[in-house]
Amino acid sequence: MKTELHTEWTVEEICKGFVYNQSEGKGLFGMNGKLTIQPEYQRNYIYADGKKDVAVIDSVLKGYPIGLIYFNRREDGQLEVLDGQQRITSLGRFVTSKFAIKQDGMEQYFRGIAKDKQEKILKTPLLVYVCEGTESEIKEWFKTINIIGVPLNHQEVLNAIYSGTFVTLAKEEFSNSQNNNINKWSSYISGVVNRQEYLECALNWVSKGHIEEYMSIHRHDTNITELKTYFNSIIDWIDGLFDEIHSEMKNIEWGRLYETYHRRPYNQSELNKKVADLYADEYVKNKKGIFEYVLGDCQDTKLLEIRIFEERDKKTVYARQTQEAQQKGISNCPLCALGSDNNKNRIWKIQEMDADHVTAWSKGGSTEISNCQMLCKTHNRAKGNK
Ligand SMILES: [Zn+2]
């Protein structure tokens, strides 16, 4: 890979023809269209907080370095910002008077500050490394300079679109891996904190699934009280009800369960006893469903995907299989009948057999008589363990 250091490009040249997309919170182009500021793989502009963006301008005005910037030169000659997007976007937004800085105690836009200060900013040269290489070289380079090289996920895009006081505060709480509560939350939520997945969950809960609408309504809020309070109510509710933490508790629709059940009183020791019993029950296929099942007073067995047949169905299937087997002189366990040992024509008693799903539960087989066969206990156990 080739790299060349450029010291001759000034803020003025880099910001020439600067285009900023307000709705997407993106700096798009500079250098009269020759520079793409935000390639697909870049994270969104996050300096527009009245602090980081102002700090960039203050640094330039004071003559402090703002650090190395990296461009990638594409095959078609177009330049892309590899690292420095936030700084360039701050400079571009300032020189196009998109935000103000404090000068002599007053908020001032670029067009309002003294001419010599304008000149100082425009004539400041930036230190730019231009890299040229194959895609894999660039990606390697990318890792080295520690930039997130993955596409933005849905919540990251929403954060950029609805950037403002609300998102900033919400991220401080829910996207901050230094937050000591993350460990506790991770019992019920899975995801990556700095990929905004906890924030997404919190927003999903409070908005009952209407995240975008909620973010748009609250965009300029200067507090996140409702979001935080609601989130904590749900976490406390789960914490208070269940004694033990199971891995299946992650990513259950707790928001919906909370809305449905949090007004109901529960006998906590009974509730937890039921949970423990169901965990120990080999017929409960869907352990994740246990929580909703017990919260709903153990009514909806479908949630558990239970592997069990009705007694009357077992008797019907047993009678039919046994009758056919006796006519053919083979075992009434179809798997024994296929074998070559002494059991191949053995007629088992119903107590010596168990009901089995012909098509397994995991493959979508139902617990209907049409999907039921009786197997000797040995064969049933062997099949069940698969
Ligand atoms: Zn058998």
Residues whose N, C-alpha, C, O or C-beta is under 5 A from the ligand:
A	BS01	ZN	C333 L335 C336 C376 H379
